[in-house]
């Protein structure tokens, strides 16, 4: 299920931002996703779902392009190290 929203933006503002009418919806969706991620309201998976990103690498590239750090904890590192150790022992 998805929710449609309508945003009215004066043409002068859109022009000032350099956003074409065709790109406006995507730009607004990306802004919502970025703010949600920055404020810890959205997970990386939720951002990927919102934007149709298929891989964690695409998410990382998107966040990096917008100067947002990927949330990566010490626990994430430990889990990935354990996975790598398991794969190397096979």
C-alpha positions, 0 to 999 in steps of 0.5 A, spaced: 500 500 500 502 506 498 499 513 500 499 519 494 501 526 496 500 533 493 505 538 494 504 545 491 510 549 489 510 556 486 514 555 479 519 561 481 521 556 487 522 550 483 526 554 478 530 557 483 531 550 485 533 547 478 527 542 479 523 540 472 516 538 473 518 531 471 523 530 477 519 534 482 516 528 485 522 524 485 526 529 488 520 530 494 520 523 495 528 522 496 528 528 500 523 525 505 527 518 505 533 522 506 530 526 512 527 520 515 534 516 515 537 522 518 532 522 523 533 515 525 525 514 523 527 510 517 531 504 516 536 503 510 531 497 508 525 502 508 529 507 504 531 502 499 523 500 499 521 507 498 526 509 492 526 502 489 533 501 490 535 493 489 542 493 493 545 496 499 551 498 494 545 502 491 543 505 498 550 507 500 551 510 493 545 514 494 546 516 501 553 518 499 551 522 493 547 526 499 552 527 504 549 522 509 553 517 512 551 509 512 549 507 519 554 501 520 555 499 527 560 495 531 555 489 531 554 490 524 562 489 523 562 483 527 556 480 524 560 481 517 566 478 520 563 472 522 560 471 516 566 472 512 570 467 517 564 462 516 565 462 508 572 462 508 572 455 512 568 452 507 
